[in-house]
């Protein structure tokens, strides 16, 4: 299993219609067949410089690789992510065995 996480901040004001629209678009990633357990999260700690996070799981490396080239993911990145995200940090983890 691979856990994919991305912490990020948006260019939009907090609580704005643009923020809400972006989050709805991000939630739609759950419809991709290889995505499991998508969570769209809001930061509550002052210790972190990012405002939000996405977290999702993939059954294995091939599912994770397929996600990155899936047209739904590519469209999200090109039409929403690149134009609306101010900064981000990505981390991907496999279960330690």
N, CA, C and O atoms as a GROMACS GRO file, in nm:
protein
  388
    1UNK      N    1   0.084  -0.118   0.000
    1UNK     CA    2   0.000   0.000   0.000
    1UNK      C    3   0.088   0.124   0.000
    1UNK      O    4   0.192   0.128   0.066
    2UNK      N    5   0.045   0.225  -0.074
    2UNK     CA    6   0.114   0.354  -0.078
    2UNK      C    7   0.016   0.461  -0.030
    2UNK      O    8  -0.098   0.466  -0.075
    3UNK      N    9   0.062   0.545   0.060
    3UNK     CA   10  -0.016   0.658   0.108
    3UNK      C   11   0.044   0.784   0.048
    3UNK      O   12   0.161   0.817   0.072
    4UNK      N   13  -0.036   0.853  -0.029
    4UNK     CA   14   0.005   0.975  -0.100
    4UNK      C   15  -0.054   1.094  -0.025
    4UNK      O   16  -0.175   1.101  -0.005
    5UNK      N   17   0.031   1.186   0.017
    5UNK     CA   18  -0.015   1.306   0.087
    5UNK      C   19   0.045   1.430   0.022
    5UNK      O   20   0.160   1.430  -0.021
    6UNK      N   21  -0.036   1.534   0.016
    6UNK     CA   22   0.009   1.662  -0.036
    6UNK      C   23  -0.046   1.771   0.055
    6UNK      O   24  -0.167   1.789   0.066
    7UNK      N   25   0.044   1.844   0.120
    7UNK     CA   26   0.004   1.960   0.198
    7UNK      C   27   0.016   2.081   0.106
    7UNK      O   28   0.108   2.089   0.025
    8UNK      N   29  -0.079   2.176   0.118
    8UNK     CA   30  -0.077   2.290   0.026
    8UNK      C   31  -0.151   2.410   0.082
    8UNK      O   32  -0.229   2.400   0.177
    9UNK      N   33  -0.126   2.524   0.021
    9UNK     CA   34  -0.200   2.647   0.047
    9UNK      C   35  -0.248   2.700  -0.088
    9UNK      O   36  -0.180   2.688  -0.189
   10UNK      N   37  -0.366   2.757  -0.084
   10UNK     CA   38  -0.426   2.813  -0.205
   10UNK      C   39  -0.399   2.962  -0.218
   10UNK      O   40  -0.366   3.028  -0.120
   11UNK      N   41  -0.413   3.012  -0.339
   11UNK     CA   42  -0.400   3.155  -0.365
   11UNK      C   43  -0.526   3.231  -0.323
   11UNK      O   44  -0.524   3.353  -0.315
   12UNK      N   45  -0.634   3.160  -0.295
   12UNK     CA   46  -0.764   3.221  -0.265
   12UNK      C   47  -0.778   3.257  -0.117
   12UNK      O   48  -0.715   3.194  -0.032
   13UNK      N   49  -0.859   3.358  -0.086
   13UNK     CA   50  -0.887   3.391   0.054
   13UNK      C   51  -0.959   3.274   0.124
   13UNK      O   52  -1.036   3.201   0.062
   14UNK      N   53  -0.933   3.259   0.252
   14UNK     CA   54  -0.998   3.154   0.332
   14UNK      C   55  -1.149   3.171   0.327
   14UNK      O   56  -1.201   3.281   0.344
   15UNK      N   57  -1.218   3.061   0.304
   15UNK     CA   58  -1.363   3.061   0.302
   15UNK      C   59  -1.426   3.114   0.176
   15UNK      O   60  -1.549   3.124   0.168
   16UNK      N   61  -1.346   3.149   0.077
   16UNK     CA   62  -1.399   3.207  -0.047
   16UNK      C   63  -1.469   3.101  -0.133
   16UNK      O   64  -1.450   2.981  -0.114
   17UNK      N   65  -1.549   3.150  -0.226
   17UNK     CA   66  -1.615   3.061  -0.321
   17UNK      C   67  -1.513   2.985  -0.405
   17UNK      O   68  -1.534   2.869  -0.440
   18UNK      N   69  -1.401   3.050  -0.438
   18UNK     CA   70  -1.295   2.985  -0.515
   18UNK      C   71  -1.232   2.870  -0.436
   18UNK      O   72  -1.202   2.764  -0.492
   19UNK      N   73  -1.211   2.891  -0.307
   19UNK     CA   74  -1.158   2.784  -0.222
   19UNK      C   75  -1.253   2.665  -0.221
   19UNK      O   76  -1.211   2.551  -0.239
   20UNK      N   77  -1.380   2.692  -0.200
   20UNK     CA   78  -1.480   2.584  -0.194
   20UNK      C   79  -1.487   2.510  -0.327
   20UNK      O   80  -1.499   2.387  -0.329
   21UNK      N   81  -1.481   2.582  -0.437
   21UNK     CA   82  -1.484   2.520  -0.568
   21UNK      C   83  -1.363   2.429  -0.589
   21UNK      O   84  -1.376   2.318  -0.641
   22UNK      N   85  -1.245   2.476  -0.549
   22UNK     CA   86  -1.124   2.395  -0.561
   22UNK      C   87  -1.139   2.265  -0.481
   22UNK      O   88  -1.105   2.157  -0.530
   23UNK      N   89  -1.189   2.276  -0.360
   23UNK     CA   90  -1.203   2.157  -0.275
   23UNK      C   91  -1.302   2.057  -0.334
   23UNK      O   92  -1.280   1.936  -0.325
   24UNK      N   93  -1.409   2.105  -0.393
   24UNK     CA   94  -1.504   2.014  -0.460
   24UNK      C   95  -1.436   1.943  -0.576
   24UNK      O   96  -1.458   1.824  -0.598
   25UNK      N   97  -1.355   2.015  -0.650
   25UNK     CA   98  -1.282   1.955  -0.762
   25UNK      C   99  -1.183   1.850  -0.709
   25UNK      O  100  -1.170   1.743  -0.768
   26UNK      N  101  -1.115   1.881  -0.600
   26UNK     CA  102  -1.020   1.786  -0.541
   26UNK      C  103  -1.093   1.661  -0.493
   26UNK      O  104  -1.043   1.550  -0.511
   27UNK      N  105  -1.210   1.676  -0.432
   27UNK     CA  106  -1.286   1.561  -0.383
   27UNK      C  107  -1.326   1.467  -0.496
   27UNK      O  108  -1.344   1.348  -0.473
   28UNK      N  109  -1.340   1.520  -0.616
   28UNK     CA  110  -1.376   1.438  -0.731
   28UNK      C  111  -1.268   1.336  -0.767
   28UNK      O  112  -1.295   1.240  -0.838
   29UNK      N  113  -1.145   1.356  -0.719
   29UNK     CA  114  -1.039   1.258  -0.742
   29UNK      C  115  -1.075   1.122  -0.684
   29UNK      O  116  -1.021   1.020  -0.727
   30UNK      N  117  -1.164   1.119  -0.586
   30UNK     CA  118  -1.208   0.993  -0.525
   30UNK      C  119  -1.277   0.903  -0.627
   30UNK      O  120  -1.287   0.782  -0.605
   31UNK      N  121  -1.324   0.959  -0.736
   31UNK     CA  122  -1.395   0.881  -0.838
   31UNK      C  123  -1.298   0.803  -0.928
   31UNK      O  124  -1.341   0.714  -1.001
   32UNK      N  125  -1.170   0.837  -0.924
   32UNK     CA  126  -1.074   0.763  -1.006
   32UNK      C  127  -1.063   0.621  -0.952
   32UNK      O  128  -1.058   0.602  -0.830
   33UNK      N  129  -1.059   0.522  -1.038
   33UNK     CA  130  -1.071   0.382  -0.993
   33UNK      C  131  -0.960   0.334  -0.901
   33UNK      O  132  -0.982   0.242  -0.821
   34UNK      N  133  -0.842   0.392  -0.909
   34UNK     CA  134  -0.731   0.343  -0.828
   34UNK      C  135  -0.718   0.415  -0.694
   34UNK      O  136  -0.640   0.372  -0.609
   35UNK      N  137  -0.794   0.523  -0.674
   35UNK     CA  138  -0.785   0.602  -0.551
   35UNK      C  139  -0.870   0.538  -0.442
   35UNK      O  140  -0.987   0.506  -0.463
   36UNK      N  141  -0.809   0.520  -0.326
   36UNK     CA  142  -0.880   0.466  -0.209
   36UNK      C  143  -0.870   0.566  -0.094
   36UNK      O  144  -0.765   0.627  -0.074
   37UNK      N  145  -0.976   0.581  -0.021
   37UNK     CA  146  -0.974   0.657   0.104
   37UNK      C  147  -0.932   0.802   0.092
   37UNK      O  148  -0.860   0.853   0.178
   38UNK      N  149  -0.975   0.871  -0.013
   38UNK     CA  150  -0.938   1.012  -0.028
   38UNK      C  151  -0.992   1.094   0.089
   38UNK      O  152  -1.108   1.081   0.127
   39UNK      N  153  -0.906   1.178   0.144
   39UNK     CA  154  -0.945   1.274   0.247
   39UNK      C  155  -0.898   1.412   0.205
   39UNK      O  156  -0.783   1.428   0.162
   40UNK      N  157  -0.985   1.510   0.218
   40UNK     CA  158  -0.951   1.650   0.196
   40UNK      C  159  -0.951   1.714   0.334
   40UNK      O  160  -1.053   1.717   0.402
   41UNK      N  161  -0.835   1.763   0.376
   41UNK     CA  162  -0.814   1.803   0.515
   41UNK      C  163  -0.780   1.951   0.528
   41UNK      O  164  -0.718   2.010   0.440
   42UNK      N  165  -0.820   2.009   0.639
   42UNK     CA  166  -0.789   2.148   0.672
   42UNK      C  167  -0.691   2.148   0.790
   42UNK      O  168  -0.711   2.075   0.887
   43UNK      N  169  -0.588   2.228   0.781
   43UNK     CA  170  -0.486   2.239   0.886
   43UNK      C  171  -0.544   2.306   1.011
   43UNK      O  172  -0.616   2.405   1.001
   44UNK      N  173  -0.512   2.251   1.128
   44UNK     CA  174  -0.557   2.310   1.254
   44UNK      C  175  -0.441   2.348   1.345
   44UNK      O  176  -0.462   2.404   1.453
   45UNK      N  177  -0.320   2.318   1.304
   45UNK     CA  178  -0.202   2.347   1.386
   45UNK      C  179  -0.132   2.473   1.335
   45UNK      O  180  -0.120   2.493   1.214
   46UNK      N  181  -0.087   2.555   1.426
   46UNK     CA  182  -0.009   2.673   1.389
   46UNK      C  183   0.136   2.636   1.356
   46UNK      O  184   0.212   2.722   1.310
   47UNK      N  185   0.175   2.512   1.379
   47UNK     CA  186   0.312   2.468   1.355
   47UNK      C  187   0.341   2.441   1.208
   47UNK      O  188   0.457   2.426   1.169
   48UNK      N  189   0.238   2.433   1.126
   48UNK     CA  190   0.255   2.398   0.985
   48UNK      C  191   0.222   2.518   0.898
   48UNK      O  192   0.125   2.590   0.923
   49UNK      N  193   0.302   2.540   0.796
   49UNK     CA  194   0.282   2.656   0.709
   49UNK      C  195   0.178   2.635   0.600
   49UNK      O  196   0.143   2.729   0.529
   50UNK      N  197   0.127   2.514   0.586
   50UNK     CA  198   0.028   2.483   0.482
   50UNK      C  199  -0.112   2.483   0.542
   50UNK      O  200  -0.130   2.453   0.660
   51UNK      N  201  -0.211   2.518   0.460
   51UNK     CA  202  -0.349   2.530   0.507
   51UNK      C  203  -0.433   2.404   0.491
   51UNK      O  204  -0.529   2.384   0.565
   52UNK      N  205  -0.398   2.320   0.395
   52UNK     CA  206  -0.479   2.203   0.362
   52UNK      C  207  -0.390   2.083   0.329
   52UNK      O  208  -0.269   2.095   0.315
   53UNK      N  209  -0.455   1.967   0.317
   53UNK     CA  210  -0.385   1.847   0.271
   53UNK      C  211  -0.483   1.757   0.198
   53UNK      O  212  -0.603   1.755   0.227
   54UNK      N  213  -0.430   1.683   0.105
   54UNK     CA  214  -0.501   1.571   0.043
   54UNK      C  215  -0.427   1.445   0.086
   54UNK      O  216  -0.304   1.443   0.090
   55UNK      N  217  -0.502   1.343   0.118
   55UNK     CA  218  -0.442   1.214   0.153
   55UNK      C  219  -0.523   1.106   0.083
   55UNK      O  220  -0.646   1.109   0.084
   56UNK      N  221  -0.455   1.012   0.023
   56UNK     CA  222  -0.522   0.901  -0.044
   56UNK      C  223  -0.431   0.779  -0.042
   56UNK      O  224  -0.311   0.789  -0.015
   57UNK      N  225  -0.489   0.666  -0.070
   57UNK     CA  226  -0.414   0.542  -0.067
   57UNK      C  227  -0.424   0.471  -0.202
   57UNK      O  228  -0.522   0.486  -0.275
   58UNK      N  229  -0.320   0.394  -0.232
   58UNK     CA  230  -0.316   0.313  -0.352
   58UNK      C  231  -0.276   0.171  -0.312
   58UNK      O  232  -0.192   0.152  -0.224
   59UNK      N  233  -0.336   0.074  -0.375
   59UNK     CA  234  -0.312  -0.066  -0.340
   59UNK      C  235  -0.166  -0.106  -0.357
   59UNK      O  236  -0.113  -0.183  -0.278
   60UNK      N  237  -0.101  -0.052  -0.461
   60UNK     CA  238   0.037  -0.091  -0.490
   60UNK      C  239   0.102   0.013  -0.582
   60UNK      O  240   0.040   0.113  -0.617
   61UNK      N  241   0.225  -0.012  -0.619
   61UNK     CA  242   0.300   0.082  -0.703
   61UNK      C  243   0.235   0.102  -0.839
   61UNK      O  244   0.234   0.213  -0.892
   62UNK      N  245   0.180  -0.004  -0.896
   62UNK     CA  246   0.118   0.011  -1.029
   62UNK      C  247  -0.007   0.098  -1.023
   62UNK      O  248  -0.032   0.174  -1.116
   63UNK      N  249  -0.084   0.089  -0.917
   63UNK     CA  250  -0.202   0.177  -0.900
   63UNK      C  251  -0.158   0.321  -0.882
   63UNK      O  252  -0.219   0.413  -0.937
   64UNK      N  253  -0.051   0.342  -0.805
   64UNK     CA  254   0.004   0.476  -0.784
   64UNK      C  255   0.056   0.535  -0.915
   64UNK      O  256   0.030   0.652  -0.945
   65UNK      N  257   0.127   0.455  -0.992
   65UNK     CA  258   0.178   0.501  -1.122
   65UNK      C  259   0.064   0.533  -1.218
   65UNK      O  260   0.071   0.631  -1.291
   66UNK      N  261  -0.040   0.451  -1.218
   66UNK     CA  262  -0.155   0.473  -1.306
   66UNK      C  263  -0.227   0.603  -1.271
   66UNK      O  264  -0.280   0.670  -1.359
   67UNK      N  265  -0.231   0.637  -1.144
   67UNK     CA  266  -0.294   0.762  -1.098
   67UNK      C  267  -0.228   0.883  -1.162
   67UNK      O  268  -0.296   0.975  -1.208
   68UNK      N  269  -0.098   0.884  -1.165
   68UNK     CA  270  -0.024   1.000  -1.215
   68UNK      C  271  -0.048   1.028  -1.363
   68UNK      O  272  -0.034   1.142  -1.408
   69UNK      N  273  -0.082   0.927  -1.439
   69UNK     CA  274  -0.106   0.947  -1.582
   69UNK      C  275  -0.255   0.941  -1.618
   69UNK      O  276  -0.290   0.960  -1.735
   70UNK      N  277  -0.340   0.916  -1.522
   70UNK     CA  278  -0.484   0.908  -1.549
   70UNK      C  279  -0.534   1.044  -1.596
   70UNK      O  280  -0.499   1.146  -1.537
   71UNK      N  281  -0.616   1.048  -1.701
   71UNK     CA  282  -0.666   1.176  -1.753
   71UNK      C  283  -0.737   1.262  -1.647
   71UNK      O  284  -0.729   1.385  -1.653
   72UNK      N  285  -0.805   1.201  -1.553
   72UNK     CA  286  -0.871   1.277  -1.447
   72UNK      C  287  -0.773   1.349  -1.358
   72UNK      O  288  -0.797   1.463  -1.318
   73UNK      N  289  -0.662   1.284  -1.325
   73UNK     CA  290  -0.559   1.347  -1.244
   73UNK      C  291  -0.486   1.454  -1.324
   73UNK      O  292  -0.462   1.564  -1.274
   74UNK      N  293  -0.450   1.422  -1.446
   74UNK     CA  294  -0.378   1.517  -1.531
   74UNK      C  295  -0.461   1.644  -1.550
   74UNK      O  296  -0.408   1.755  -1.542
   75UNK      N  297  -0.589   1.630  -1.575
   75UNK     CA  298  -0.678   1.745  -1.592
   75UNK      C  299  -0.686   1.827  -1.464
   75UNK      O  300  -0.682   1.950  -1.470
   76UNK      N  301  -0.698   1.761  -1.349
   76UNK     CA  302  -0.701   1.832  -1.220
   76UNK      C  303  -0.574   1.915  -1.202
   76UNK      O  304  -0.582   2.032  -1.164
   77UNK      N  305  -0.460   1.857  -1.229
   77UNK     CA  306  -0.333   1.928  -1.213
   77UNK      C  307  -0.325   2.046  -1.308
   77UNK      O  308  -0.288   2.157  -1.267
   78UNK      N  309  -0.358   2.025  -1.434
   78UNK     CA  310  -0.345   2.130  -1.534
   78UNK      C  311  -0.446   2.243  -1.518
   78UNK      O  312  -0.412   2.360  -1.536
   79UNK      N  313  -0.570   2.209  -1.485
   79UNK     CA  314  -0.676   2.310  -1.483
   79UNK      C  315  -0.703   2.370  -1.345
   79UNK      O  316  -0.757   2.481  -1.336
   80UNK      N  317  -0.666   2.302  -1.239
   80UNK     CA  318  -0.695   2.354  -1.104
   80UNK      C  319  -0.568   2.375  -1.024
   80UNK      O  320  -0.541   2.485  -0.976
   81UNK      N  321  -0.489   2.269  -1.010
   81UNK     CA  322  -0.373   2.273  -0.921
   81UNK      C  323  -0.273   2.382  -0.961
   81UNK      O  324  -0.239   2.467  -0.878
   82UNK      N  325  -0.227   2.381  -1.083
   82UNK     CA  326  -0.121   2.473  -1.125
   82UNK      C  327  -0.161   2.619  -1.114
   82UNK      O  328  -0.076   2.705  -1.088
   83UNK      N  329  -0.286   2.650  -1.134
   83UNK     CA  330  -0.330   2.789  -1.132
   83UNK      C  331  -0.378   2.838  -0.996
   83UNK      O  332  -0.387   2.959  -0.973
   84UNK      N  333  -0.411   2.746  -0.904
   84UNK     CA  334  -0.472   2.787  -0.778
   84UNK      C  335  -0.390   2.758  -0.653
   84UNK      O  336  -0.418   2.814  -0.547
   85UNK      N  337  -0.291   2.672  -0.664
   85UNK     CA  338  -0.210   2.636  -0.547
   85UNK      C  339  -0.090   2.730  -0.539
   85UNK      O  340  -0.015   2.748  -0.635
   86UNK      N  341  -0.073   2.789  -0.422
   86UNK     CA  342   0.037   2.883  -0.400
   86UNK      C  343   0.168   2.811  -0.368
   86UNK      O  344   0.273   2.846  -0.420
   87UNK      N  345   0.158   2.710  -0.281
   87UNK     CA  346   0.277   2.632  -0.242
   87UNK      C  347   0.231   2.495  -0.196
   87UNK      O  348   0.116   2.478  -0.154
   88UNK      N  349   0.322   2.396  -0.204
   88UNK     CA  350   0.285   2.262  -0.161
   88UNK      C  351   0.408   2.180  -0.125
   88UNK      O  352   0.521   2.212  -0.163
   89UNK      N  353   0.382   2.074  -0.053
   89UNK     CA  354   0.483   1.974  -0.018
   89UNK      C  355   0.419   1.837  -0.033
   89UNK      O  356   0.314   1.810   0.027
   90UNK      N  357   0.480   1.752  -0.112
   90UNK     CA  358   0.426   1.619  -0.138
   90UNK      C  359   0.509   1.514  -0.065
   90UNK      O  360   0.631   1.526  -0.057
   91UNK      N  361   0.442   1.412  -0.013
   91UNK     CA  362   0.512   1.300   0.052
   91UNK      C  363   0.436   1.173   0.024
   91UNK      O  364   0.313   1.170   0.031
   92UNK      N  365   0.508   1.068  -0.008
   92UNK     CA  366   0.447   0.940  -0.038
   92UNK      C  367   0.515   0.832   0.047
   92UNK      O  368   0.638   0.826   0.056
   93UNK      N  369   0.432   0.749   0.107
   93UNK     CA  370   0.484   0.650   0.201
   93UNK      C  371   0.430   0.512   0.171
   93UNK      O  372   0.315   0.497   0.131
   94UNK      N  373   0.514   0.412   0.190
   94UNK     CA  374   0.472   0.272   0.189
   94UNK      C  375   0.477   0.224   0.333
   94UNK      O  376   0.552   0.277   0.414
   95UNK      N  377   0.397   0.123   0.363
   95UNK     CA  378   0.396   0.069   0.499
   95UNK      C  379   0.534   0.009   0.532
   95UNK      O  380   0.591  -0.064   0.451
   96UNK      N  381   0.584   0.039   0.647
   96UNK     CA  382   0.713  -0.014   0.692
   96UNK      C  383   0.692  -0.158   0.734
   96UNK      O  384   0.600  -0.190   0.809
   97UNK      N  385   0.780  -0.246   0.685
   97UNK     CA  386   0.766  -0.388   0.718
   97UNK      C  387   0.892  -0.444   0.773
   97UNK      O  388   0.897  -0.562   0.807
   0.00000   0.00000   0.00000
